[in-house]
Amino acid sequence: DGIVVAMGSTCTTTGLILGVALARALGKPAFRRPGFRIFAQPVHPVLVKLHRLFGALFSESFPMMVGRGLRDAAAAIAAAGGPDVTHEALALMREELVVSMDLAITGNYGAHSDVSREAKAVYDRSAQPPEGAPGLWLCGHFTGKSFALLLKLLREDGLAKREKSVLVFWQ
């Protein structure tokens, strides 16, 4: 149903969108489920505020924004002989990227928010990795925040009494 990712510089989010656009353009049977979304959790409150006020993260001209990254990376792929998925990637950004505006999850840059600290505690109490395998490291800077978003999305499914989403946690 979707991928949940932390958003700092926007590069990982941009790469995921571009990868989905390329997979679809190449006819791969992935990322086609109705309602598929990429859920991005900003790790810096300025990103949330700029996007809330100006839609800045979708800008195709400002450096370090998703739209600009998609345009530049898609052009580089096409210049190297790959398919030009610029249009598809930008459409995917506008229609299938959901940027969390939850400042309670974002908190301060470089540290856990209260919400991400609690999400980490939930994981630490309940996760049971296979014997000999390490558990996830949910840092306060990035992954604790995106894991908090993942838990929020699953709680929303429960409150709406709908089937729980199948989400990939991109660490």
C-alpha positions as MATLAB code, in Angstrom:
seq = 'DGIVVAMGSTCTTTGLILGVALARALGKPAFRRPGFRIFAQPVHPVLVKLHRLFGALFSESFPMMVGRGLRDAAAAIAAAGGPDVTHEALALMREELVVSMDLAITGNYGAHSDVSREAKAVYDRSAQPPEGAPGLWLCGHFTGKSFALLLKLLREDGLAKREKSVLVFWQ';
ca = [
       0.000    0.000    0.000;
       2.895    2.334    0.564;
       6.367    3.243    1.698;
       7.112    5.335    4.790;
      10.364    7.318    4.734;
      12.083   10.078    6.684;
      12.651   13.282    4.714;
      15.744   15.366    5.381;
      17.522   16.559    2.243;
      14.668   15.097    0.104;
      17.137   12.885   -1.802;
      15.792    9.529   -0.576;
      12.192   10.571   -1.194;
      13.167   11.777   -4.666;
      14.947    8.502   -5.383;
      11.975    6.423   -4.266;
       9.601    8.393   -6.497;
      11.989    8.079   -9.434;
      12.378    4.341   -8.798;
       8.618    3.822   -8.745;
       8.234    5.855  -11.964;
      10.999    3.817  -13.647;
       9.547    0.483  -12.487;
       6.160    1.430  -13.881;
       7.666    2.706  -17.160;
       9.536   -0.575  -17.571;
       6.340   -2.553  -17.015;
       7.333   -4.054  -13.672;
       4.348   -5.337  -11.670;
       5.283   -3.372   -8.541;
       3.834   -0.227   -6.980;
       0.537   -0.545   -8.843;
      -1.888   -1.305   -6.031;
      -4.753    1.214   -6.020;
      -4.107    3.816   -3.358;
      -0.325    3.264   -3.325;
       1.423    6.180   -1.615;
       4.861    7.284   -0.496;
       4.520    8.829    2.957;
       7.359   11.203    3.864;
       8.005   12.525    7.375;
      10.075   15.729    7.395;
      12.765   15.770   10.083;
      13.116   19.553   10.201;
      10.255   21.893   11.145;
      11.318   24.412    8.481;
      10.493   21.843    5.762;
       6.983   21.448    7.177;
       6.445   25.192    7.401;
       7.791   25.921    3.896;
       5.634   23.203    2.399;
       2.555   24.224    4.353;
       2.902   27.860    3.292;
       4.255   27.559   -0.253;
       4.169   23.917   -1.342;
       7.944   24.312   -1.514;
       8.856   20.621   -1.418;
       7.141   20.099   -4.786;
       9.024   22.989   -6.417;
      10.648   22.128   -9.730;
      13.036   25.087   -9.564;
      14.336   25.410   -5.976;
      17.429   23.279   -5.270;
      17.036   20.459   -2.722;
      13.302   20.175   -3.327;
      11.652   16.999   -4.575;
      10.389   18.423   -7.865;
      13.796   19.853   -8.820;
      15.537   16.599   -7.856;
      13.118   14.568   -9.969;
      13.554   16.831  -12.978;
      17.375   16.768  -12.723;
      17.737   13.023  -12.023;
      15.230   12.010  -14.703;
      17.117   14.168  -17.231;
      20.400   12.474  -16.285;
      18.854    9.017  -16.748;
      17.438    9.998  -20.152;
      20.780   11.530  -21.195;
      22.464    8.212  -20.374;
      20.051    6.341  -22.660;
      17.383    5.374  -20.140;
      13.686    6.135  -20.391;
      12.587    9.715  -19.833;
      10.184    9.460  -16.890;
      10.170   13.160  -15.997;
       6.438   13.608  -16.588;
       5.535   10.361  -14.795;
       7.775   11.123  -11.798;
       6.389   14.645  -11.381;
       2.822   13.331  -11.637;
       3.633   10.669   -9.039;
       5.020   13.384   -6.738;
       1.851   15.449   -7.048;
      -0.597   12.540   -6.773;
       1.066    9.819   -4.683;
       3.508   11.558   -2.340;
       1.985   12.418    1.020;
       4.164   14.734    3.099;
       3.301   14.658    6.789;
       2.578   18.089    8.219;
       2.591   16.776   11.795;
       4.935   19.082   13.708;
       4.434   16.981   16.852;
       6.263   14.152   15.076;
       8.861   16.453   13.493;
       9.793   18.207   16.724;
      13.221   19.830   16.724;
      15.890   19.088   14.165;
      18.434   16.479   15.228;
      16.580   15.081   18.234;
      13.631   12.905   19.145;
      10.273   14.579   19.454;
       8.072   13.297   22.282;
       6.069   11.394   19.652;
       9.115    9.763   18.019;
      10.579    8.873   21.430;
       7.318    7.087   22.280;
       7.325    5.317   18.896;
      10.847    4.077   19.620;
       9.680    2.844   23.027;
       6.783    0.983   21.395;
       9.220   -0.701   19.019;
      11.676   -1.536   21.807;
       8.873   -3.116   23.895;
       7.239   -5.112   21.129;
       9.701   -6.009   18.354;
      11.181   -9.480   18.346;
      13.860   -9.732   15.672;
      14.986  -13.235   14.712;
      17.590  -14.744   16.990;
      21.003  -13.257   16.284;
      19.569  -10.430   14.168;
      19.823   -6.855   15.402;
      16.694   -4.799   15.898;
      16.068   -1.529   14.122;
      17.980    1.503   15.276;
      15.357    4.222   15.553;
      17.404    7.388   15.900;
      15.866   10.659   16.980;
      17.091   12.474   13.919;
      15.434   10.417   11.160;
      13.994    6.935   11.603;
      12.287    7.498   14.938;
      10.224   10.187   13.246;
       9.262    8.112   10.201;
       8.446    5.141   12.464;
       6.150    7.455   14.448;
       4.408    8.321   11.172;
       4.061    4.618   10.318;
       2.392    3.952   13.694;
       0.113    6.971   13.174;
      -0.981    5.675    9.753;
      -1.741    2.224   11.191;
      -3.711    3.786   14.080;
      -5.719    5.839   11.564;
      -6.594    2.613    9.710;
      -7.861    1.149   12.986;
      -9.875    4.231   13.896;
     -11.468    4.280   10.446;
     -12.219    0.549   10.810;
     -10.504   -0.262    7.531;
      -8.087   -3.034    6.710;
      -4.599   -2.240    7.983;
      -2.320   -0.911    5.277;
       0.731   -2.885    4.209;
       3.560   -0.397    4.577;
       7.282   -0.716    3.917;
       9.369    1.114    6.499;
      12.292    2.596    4.570;
      15.169    3.022    6.969;
];
